[in-house]
Amino acid sequence: MRRNLQVWWGADIQIQMVGQSQRALLVEMYDGFEPLAASFGLPPPNPSRRQEWIGVALGHKLNFAAFSPDGKVVGHCFLVPDTPTSAELGVFVLQSFRCRGVGTSLVNAALMWGGIAGLRRVWSLTSPDNLVALRLQLKCGFRITNPAASEIALEIDLLSPSATGRNGSARPAKHCLYSV
């Protein structure tokens, strides 16, 4: 899988696939993240637990970060496989960069690369009061699967019958395609 993905969002934010070599940049972002532990205890409020959690996240193949013009990470999105064809979505954007398209760009990059990697389904859980996360995921094509629960489950199918090539090979569904 290509590790040098570079996607430009707007004139000043760059989306890149990241790995362990960018760990310090992610630690710096999460150390300034507000509010800590707001959604299911993530990101962890304890600094050492937070660093451990970042290491676990970076242990998965599909990690993306949004970089500001000065090289600081302002958002992080990753996919955690639960089966060979399914993964959970994690997305975190610094408050000062929310509602500006950063989260949408991160999620779209993750969905596109998840489809290329063979994922057929991406899902997430969020609390009903996390309206920013709900709006973001619905905007990216997720659907709510349990609207009456105390935690809201969302999912998106990455492959659709209409998204196959002439030779029958699967391609990511059109909502996953992202100009790179």
C-alpha positions as CSV (number, residue, x, y, z in Angstrom):
1,M,0.0,0.0,0.0
2,R,1.3,3.4,-0.9
3,R,2.4,5.3,2.3
4,N,3.1,8.7,0.7
5,L,-0.5,9.8,0.2
6,Q,-0.7,13.5,0.1
7,V,-4.1,15.2,-0.3
8,W,-4.5,18.9,-0.2
9,W,-7.6,20.4,1.5
10,G,-8.2,24.0,0.8
11,A,-5.1,26.2,0.6
12,D,-3.6,25.3,3.9
13,I,-4.4,21.8,5.2
14,Q,-2.6,18.7,4.0
15,I,-3.9,15.2,4.6
16,Q,-1.2,12.5,4.7
17,M,-1.0,8.8,5.7
18,V,1.1,8.6,8.8
19,G,2.9,6.0,10.9
20,Q,5.2,5.6,13.9
21,S,7.6,8.2,12.6
22,Q,5.0,10.9,13.1
23,R,4.1,9.7,16.6
24,A,5.6,12.8,18.4
25,L,3.5,15.0,16.2
26,L,0.3,13.1,17.2
27,V,1.3,13.1,20.9
28,E,1.6,16.9,20.6
29,M,-1.8,17.2,19.0
30,Y,-3.5,15.0,21.5
31,D,-1.8,16.7,24.5
32,G,-3.6,19.9,23.3
33,F,-6.9,18.1,22.5
34,E,-10.1,19.4,24.2
35,P,-12.1,17.9,25.7
36,L,-10.1,14.8,26.7
37,A,-12.1,11.6,27.4
38,A,-15.3,13.2,26.0
39,S,-16.3,10.3,23.8
40,F,-16.1,6.9,25.5
41,G,-13.0,7.9,27.4
42,L,-11.0,8.9,24.3
43,P,-8.5,10.3,24.0
44,P,-7.4,9.2,27.4
45,P,-6.9,12.0,29.9
46,N,-3.8,10.4,31.5
47,P,-0.7,11.4,29.5
48,S,1.0,8.0,29.7
49,R,-2.2,6.1,28.8
50,R,-2.7,8.6,25.9
51,Q,0.7,7.9,24.6
52,E,0.1,4.2,24.8
53,W,-3.3,4.6,23.0
54,I,-1.6,6.6,20.2
55,G,1.0,3.8,19.8
56,V,-1.8,1.2,19.5
57,A,-3.7,3.4,16.9
58,L,-0.5,3.8,14.9
59,G,-0.1,0.0,15.0
60,H,-2.9,-0.2,12.5
61,K,-2.2,0.2,8.8
62,L,-4.6,3.0,7.9
63,N,-3.8,6.2,9.8
64,F,-4.2,9.7,8.4
65,A,-3.3,13.1,9.8
66,A,-4.3,16.6,8.8
67,F,-1.3,19.0,8.9
68,S,-1.4,22.8,9.2
69,P,0.9,25.0,7.1
70,D,3.4,25.1,10.0
71,G,3.6,21.2,10.1
72,K,1.5,20.7,13.2
73,V,-1.1,17.8,13.3
74,V,-4.6,19.3,13.7
75,G,-6.6,16.1,13.1
76,H,-6.1,12.3,13.1
77,C,-8.3,9.5,11.6
78,F,-7.6,5.8,11.7
79,L,-9.3,2.5,11.0
80,V,-9.1,-0.4,13.5
81,P,-10.0,-3.8,11.8
82,D,-12.3,-6.1,13.6
83,T,-12.5,-8.6,10.8
84,P,-10.6,-8.9,7.5
85,T,-13.3,-6.8,5.7
86,S,-14.6,-4.5,8.5
87,A,-13.0,-1.8,10.7
88,E,-14.0,0.8,13.3
89,L,-13.4,4.4,12.5
90,G,-11.7,6.8,14.9
91,V,-11.5,10.5,14.1
92,F,-10.3,13.4,16.2
93,V,-10.0,17.0,15.1
94,L,-8.7,19.9,17.2
95,Q,-11.5,22.1,18.2
96,S,-10.2,25.2,16.4
97,F,-10.2,23.2,13.1
98,R,-13.7,21.7,13.5
99,C,-16.5,22.5,11.0
100,R,-13.9,23.5,8.4
101,G,-13.8,20.4,6.3
102,V,-10.8,18.8,8.0
103,G,-12.8,15.9,9.5
104,T,-14.5,15.3,6.2
105,S,-11.2,15.2,4.3
106,L,-9.7,12.8,6.9
107,V,-12.8,10.4,6.8
108,N,-12.9,10.5,3.0
109,A,-9.2,9.5,2.8
110,A,-9.7,6.7,5.3
111,L,-12.8,5.4,3.5
112,M,-11.0,5.5,0.1
113,W,-7.9,3.7,1.3
114,G,-10.0,1.3,3.4
115,G,-11.9,0.3,0.2
116,I,-8.6,-0.1,-1.6
117,A,-7.3,-2.3,1.2
118,G,-10.3,-4.6,0.9
119,L,-12.6,-3.3,3.6
120,R,-16.3,-3.7,2.8
121,R,-17.7,-2.0,5.9
122,V,-16.6,0.8,8.3
123,W,-18.5,1.4,11.5
124,S,-18.3,3.7,14.5
125,L,-20.0,4.3,17.9
126,T,-20.7,7.8,19.2
127,S,-22.8,9.3,22.0
128,P,-26.1,10.8,21.0
129,D,-25.0,14.2,22.2
130,N,-21.9,14.3,20.0
131,L,-23.6,16.2,17.2
132,V,-20.4,17.2,15.4
133,A,-19.4,13.5,15.0
134,L,-22.9,12.5,13.9
135,R,-23.1,15.3,11.3
136,L,-19.6,14.5,10.0
137,Q,-20.3,10.8,9.5
138,L,-23.7,11.3,8.0
139,K,-22.2,13.8,5.6
140,C,-19.6,11.2,4.6
141,G,-22.3,8.6,3.8
142,F,-22.7,6.7,7.1
143,R,-26.1,5.5,8.2
144,I,-27.4,5.1,11.7
145,T,-28.1,1.5,12.6
146,N,-29.6,1.8,16.1
147,P,-31.3,5.2,16.5
148,A,-32.9,4.5,19.9
149,A,-29.8,3.3,21.7
150,S,-27.7,5.1,24.4
151,E,-24.8,4.9,22.0
152,I,-25.3,5.5,18.3
153,A,-23.9,3.0,15.9
154,L,-23.1,4.1,12.4
155,E,-21.9,2.2,9.4
156,I,-21.0,2.6,5.7
157,D,-20.6,-0.1,3.0
158,L,-17.5,0.6,1.0
159,L,-18.4,-1.7,-2.0
160,S,-21.6,-1.7,-3.9
161,P,-22.8,-3.8,-6.9
162,S,-22.7,-0.7,-9.1
163,A,-19.1,0.0,-8.1
164,T,-17.5,-2.9,-10.0
165,G,-15.2,-2.5,-12.9
166,R,-15.8,-3.9,-16.4
167,N,-13.8,-7.0,-15.5
168,G,-15.9,-7.6,-12.4
169,S,-13.3,-6.4,-9.9
170,A,-14.6,-4.3,-7.1
171,R,-13.8,-0.6,-6.7
172,P,-14.6,1.7,-3.8
173,A,-18.1,3.0,-4.0
174,K,-18.3,6.5,-5.4
175,H,-18.7,8.2,-2.0
176,C,-15.3,6.8,-1.1
177,L,-13.5,8.2,-4.1
178,Y,-11.3,11.1,-3.1
179,S,-9.1,13.1,-5.5
180,V,-5.5,12.4,-4.6
